[in-house]
Structures are given as C-alpha cells and as structure tokens.
Amino acid sequence: MNNFEVEGHLIELRADGYLLNMRDWTPALAEAIALSEGLTLTEQHWDVINIMREYYKEYNTSPVLKLLRREISKQYGKDRASVEALDTLFPYGVQKQGSRLAGVPLAQLDAELDQSQRVQSIVNSSSARKVAPTHFNDQFDFNGKVIKVYASGNLLNLEDWNEGLADVLAQKENIKLTDEHWKVVNFLRKFYFKYGVTPMVKVLIKHMTEELGKDAANREHMYQLFPGGPARQGSRIAGLPSPQGCIDE
C-alpha cells in the first residue's frame, strides 16, 4: 500500500496505484498522480477522465476500452477516440492510467473476470432473498451432449450455445421464447461479441434505445419478458457470462 499527500491530506493508494477509497478522489489528487507519472493534464485529458467518472457514476462499473472510445467519439468525434490519440494522451494506456487518474476501478472484459466471484455474489444475493433458482445450476444433457453451467446458470462454454439450447434454457425458467424475447437475446449477443462484456440492464436499455428505439427497449416490457431480469436472466438464455456491475437495477 502506498501513501500520497495532497493539500495536507494523506491519501492511501493500493500497491497498483488505484485509490483505496474512491471517495478520496479530487481533481487536485488526479493532477498530483499525473505529475508523479510525468504527465501534465490538459483539457483533453480531463475530457476523458470526466467521461470515465460519469460512466462509473451512472453504471457503477468502468467502461471497457471499446465502450470508452464509443462515448468519446459521440462527444468529441472519432479522431479524439482513436487508439493513437488516446495512447498519446495516456502513455501507460488509457484504461490503466486513465482509470487511476479518474479514481475509478480498472475495467475488465468478461473473459478476464473471475467468474466464480461473480457467481458467488449472485448466489449470496439469491440466498438473501430466499429465492430458489429455477435455472440449471450444474450440468444437463442436451441432444446427447453434457452442457455445463456455473451456479448462476450461465454457460461454462459459450461455444455450446445455439438457438435450440436457448429454447431449453428458457423453458427451464418457465419462458417460451417469442420474437420479442429474441430481440433482447440477439441484442445481448451482438453487444457481447462487439464489446466483450455482457451489459447490465441500464447499459442494455440505453444501447437498445439508441439502436432500436424506445418501444424496443421499454423497461417495463423487458421485465415482463424476463421476470428474472433482462440482464441476469437474459444473459443465461443468450448463452453469455453474467453481467458486471449493478445487474438488474
């Protein structure tokens, strides 16, 4: 653990340079950390830092690089969102260095996360609500093949998924897939294979609204389709890892 003094206050950092307590973050601290890394923050640096902080504030998770670049492009244009431009601003990488300066956790792709930790969180949450799972939580046979899932019900091997398996997964959860269900399932899969993460419901609704319109992403309707949550239950049926952050709030 490292200590960092700013304006007379002793701020504790973890060994990797991230804040021990995110509430300690201030612009002055960001400036001081940047200087210690040989970087003087400009307006363009602050544009990126503020996007990272606003994203975390809204979704309680940091944006992966592709989502970060998408937000930068929307606000400041594609040139500002290029990998080359971001590498020039943040020599140690916009993900690692930028998130340190923004005082938010490092974003990780689903493939880099410890699935067991996320599963245990879901299990603990379900236990607290005393809700018995209706999904598969170990393994089952499908067309002569053993399909393995995590305790959360999400597939262990994403390549096992197909539309027939999706029907079986849905039936286990008392859902008969309609065209409306498939809109959500297909969007979840499209998002995952584009950005590398399964979206929580806030991100899912935002992106579906932008691409398909408000009617397609009506929150109440989506919960009617997936009573267990469009993100949590939808990800299981879509054959994807469980979402990050505040999943279905």
N, C-alpha and C positions, 0 to 999 in steps of 0.2 A: 504494500500500500504506500502511496506517495502523498505528500502534503504540498499544497500550493497556496501561497499567501497573496491575497488580492485586497487592496484597500483596507488593510488591517485585519482582514478575516482569514482564518486558516481553513482552507478547503481541502477535503480529503478526496484523493483520486485512487482508483484501483490501480493495480500493477500495470494494466494495459492502457492506462491514461484516461479511462472513462470515469465520470463522476460517480462517487459512492452514493451520493444523494442528489437526484436530479433537481431538487428544489434549490440547491445551492447555485444553480446557473445564473449568471448575469452577463450582459454584453461585455462588461469590463473583464470578467473571467475569460470569456472567449478571446478577447484581444490579448490577454496575458498568455494564454495557452498557445495561441498562434505565434506570438513573438518568440516563445520558447522553442518553437519548431521552425524558426527562421522565416515566418510568414507575416506580412503586414496586411490586415484585412481591408479590402476595398468594398465599394458599393456592390460590385458583382459577387464578391464572396458573401456579403450579407444577404443578397437576394436568395442565394442557395440555402444558406443557414436558416433563414426565415421560412422558406418552403419546408425544410425538414422539420422544423419545430411546429409549424402549423399542421403538417400532416400527422405528426405524433399526437398533437393535442386533440385532433379530430378522431383519430382511429386507434390511439393507444398502442401503436406499433410504428416502427420506422419504415419508410418506403425502400423497397429493393431498388437497385440501380435503374432498371427499365421503367419503373413507376416514377422514380425521381426525375428521370430525364423527360418523361411524359409531362409532368407538372411544369418543369422548367420551360419546355417547348411551348406549352399552352400560354404561359405568362410572358415569356421573353423571346420566343422564336427558336427555330431549330438550330441555328448556329450556336446559340448560347447553351444548348442542350447536347451538343456533340461531345463525344468521349474526349476528343482532343482539347476542346475548350475547358472541360471540367478538369482534365489532367493538368492543364496549365495553371488553373486556379488552385488546385489541391494536389501538390506534387506527390503526397503519400496516398492519394486515392480519395475521391470524394466520399466514398462510403465510410472508410475508416477515419480519415482525417476530418471530413465534414461533419460526421455524426459526433465525434469528440468535441469539436468546436460548438456544435449546436446543443450539446448537453443531452443527447438522446442515445438510446442503445443502438448498437450496430445491427442493421437489418440482416436477416439471413434467409436464404432460399429454403423451401421445404426440405430439399434434399440434404441440406446442411444441418437441419434441426434434429435434436434428439427426440424421435417420435415417442419414446416411452415416457418422457417428461410431459409432453402434451396430452398423451393418453391418460396418464395418472391424474392430471388436472381435471380432465373431463370425468373420469371415474369418481374422483373426490366430489366434484360438483353434483353429479347424479346421486351419489350417496347422501349428500347433504339434503337433497330434495326428496330422498327416499322414492325415487322413480326407477322401476325395474326396466332394464333395457329391452327393447323389442327387436333390436337388430342382431345379426350374427356377431358373436364376440370371441370366436375361437377359430374353427375351421368347418367347412361343409363341402359336400360333393356337388359338383355342377358338371353335367354331361360327362361323367366318368373321370373328372379331374378334381383333385383336392384343392379348394380355394382357401387360403389362409388370410385371416384378418387380425388387426390389432383389437385390443379390448374395446376400443372406441367404435369398432365396426368398419373402420376404413381398411381398404385392401393393403395387404403387405406387399404384393407385387402388382404395380399399376398395369403391367402388360397383360394381366389376366382379364382385364375389363373388356366387355363388349355389350352391345345393346341387350342381348338375351340375358346376360348376367345382371344388367341393370334392372330388368323386369323382376328377376328373382330377389334381388336386394330390396327392391321397393315393396314387393309382396310380403316379404318378411316384416316390413314395417307398416303393413296394412294400407299400402298405397298402390293404386292402379294408375300407371303412368298414362297421361293424356298428352296431347300436343302442347298444352300449356306447361306441363311438367318438363317436357323435353326442351322447351325454350330455355328454361333455367339450367337444366342439366348440361345442355350443349354450350351455353354461355360460360358456365363454370369451367368446363373442359377447355374451351377456347382461351379463357383468361389464364388458366394454369399453364398451358403449353406456350403461351406468349410471354408471361411474366415470371413463371417459375414458382408461384405461390398460389395457394387457394385463398380467394378473398373472403374476408369476414363480411357480414351482411351489409354493413354501411358502404363498404367498397363495392360490393356486388350491385347494390341498388344504384349507386352513383354511376357506375360504368354502364349498367344496362339502360339506365335512363338516357344517358348521353348517346348511346348507340341505337337503342330500340324504341325510345320514347317513354313517357311517364306511365302510359297504360300497361306496358310490358313489365314495368318494374314497380307496380303498385305494392307497397309493403304489406297491406292487409291481405291482398290476394295471394301474395307469395307465401304468407304464413298459413293460408287456407290450403294451399297446395302441399306445403311441407310443414305440418304442425310441430315437428321436432326442430324446426329452424331451417330456413333456406340455405344457410351456410353449413351448419353441422350435419343435418340430415341430407341435404342436397349433395354435399361432398361425398358422403358414403355411397349414395346411389350413383353418383358420377364417377366413382372409382378413383377418387383423389385423396391426398392426405388431408387431415383435419386442418381447418383454417387457423391462422395466427390471430393473436390479439383478442379483443372483445368480440367473440364469435357471432352471437345472435342477439345483440342488444341494440 
